């Protein structure tokens, strides 16, 4: 992903609300599966890491990106933004 594409996605992510939260249970297989489904439906999602989660948000983002085969757009504080192009419902057209 180029810096221009990442910047474009960051701009889009500013206007969306978090659709999921990571709590003290951290990353379970069921949670990962729900994130995969959300990425397929929306392409760009925002996740909140709750205060009771002991893990580092940057590490969580890297693990989630690897498990879901998605791109980590950004991690700001306790917010993670992920992007994965949908196979069936392409909504976001990235700049070249």
Backbone torsions as a table, in degrees:
resi	resn	phi	psi	omega
1	UNK	NA	132.1	-179.2
2	UNK	-81.0	164.3	179.6
3	UNK	-66.6	-31.0	177.8
4	UNK	-66.0	-43.3	178.7
5	UNK	-66.4	-41.5	179.0
6	UNK	-62.3	-42.7	178.9
7	UNK	-62.5	-41.9	178.4
8	UNK	-61.4	-45.0	-180.0
9	UNK	-67.0	-35.5	176.2
10	UNK	-61.6	-40.6	177.8
11	UNK	-63.3	-41.4	177.1
12	UNK	-66.8	-37.2	-176.7
13	UNK	-69.1	-23.6	179.6
14	UNK	-59.9	-31.7	-174.0
15	UNK	-94.9	1.0	-179.7
16	UNK	-105.3	151.6	178.1
17	UNK	-90.8	152.6	175.5
18	UNK	-61.4	136.5	-179.3
19	UNK	-103.9	-6.6	-176.5
20	UNK	-151.4	160.6	179.2
21	UNK	-132.6	143.7	174.4
22	UNK	-106.6	120.7	-178.6
23	UNK	-107.7	-154.4	-175.1
24	UNK	-69.4	-18.5	176.5
25	UNK	-73.1	-13.8	179.5
26	UNK	60.6	-138.6	-173.0
27	UNK	-96.8	100.5	175.4
28	UNK	-93.3	161.4	176.9
29	UNK	-59.4	-35.7	178.8
30	UNK	-65.9	-40.2	179.0
31	UNK	-64.6	-44.4	179.1
32	UNK	-59.7	-41.5	178.9
33	UNK	-62.4	-40.2	179.6
34	UNK	-67.0	-33.4	177.9
35	UNK	-69.1	-39.0	177.0
36	UNK	-60.3	-43.9	178.8
37	UNK	-64.5	-41.6	179.7
38	UNK	-64.9	-40.2	178.4
39	UNK	-64.5	-38.5	178.8
40	UNK	-64.9	-38.4	-177.8
41	UNK	-77.6	-36.0	-171.2
42	UNK	-116.3	-22.6	-176.5
43	UNK	74.3	-44.5	-178.4
44	UNK	-121.9	120.0	-179.5
45	UNK	-131.8	156.3	177.3
46	UNK	-120.3	136.4	-178.3
47	UNK	-125.2	140.0	176.6
48	UNK	-103.7	135.7	173.6
49	UNK	-98.6	118.9	-177.6
50	UNK	-72.8	160.6	-178.2
51	UNK	-64.4	-28.4	-177.5
52	UNK	-80.5	-0.7	175.6
53	UNK	-84.7	124.7	-175.4
54	UNK	-82.1	-13.4	-175.2
55	UNK	-81.8	154.1	178.2
56	UNK	-74.8	129.3	-179.1
57	UNK	-56.6	-35.7	179.9
58	UNK	-67.3	-39.2	177.4
59	UNK	-67.6	-42.0	177.8
60	UNK	-60.0	-43.0	-179.7
61	UNK	-62.1	-42.4	-180.0
62	UNK	-64.3	-43.1	179.8
63	UNK	-66.3	-44.4	178.8
64	UNK	-62.3	-43.6	178.3
65	UNK	-59.3	-40.9	179.8
66	UNK	-68.9	-45.6	-177.0
67	UNK	-69.0	-32.4	-177.1
68	UNK	-98.9	-2.0	-177.5
69	UNK	57.1	42.7	-179.8
70	UNK	-118.2	170.5	178.9
71	UNK	-96.1	133.8	172.4
72	UNK	-83.7	111.7	-178.5
73	UNK	-75.8	-49.6	178.6
74	UNK	-163.5	158.5	171.9
75	UNK	-130.6	116.0	178.2
76	UNK	-123.4	114.8	-178.1
77	UNK	59.8	-115.9	-179.7
78	UNK	-109.8	23.5	177.6
79	UNK	-113.8	134.3	179.3
80	UNK	-119.3	134.4	176.2
81	UNK	-117.2	124.5	-180.0
82	UNK	-119.0	148.3	176.9
83	UNK	-134.6	135.6	171.6
84	UNK	-147.9	127.9	179.8
85	UNK	-65.0	131.0	-179.5
86	UNK	-73.9	143.2	177.3
87	UNK	-78.7	-29.8	-174.5
88	UNK	-112.1	-38.9	-175.1
89	UNK	-118.9	74.1	-179.4
90	UNK	-70.3	118.0	-178.5
91	UNK	-110.7	-36.5	-173.2
92	UNK	-102.4	125.3	176.5
93	UNK	-101.8	111.1	-179.0
94	UNK	-76.8	143.7	175.0
95	UNK	-68.4	152.2	-178.4
96	UNK	-79.6	NA	NA
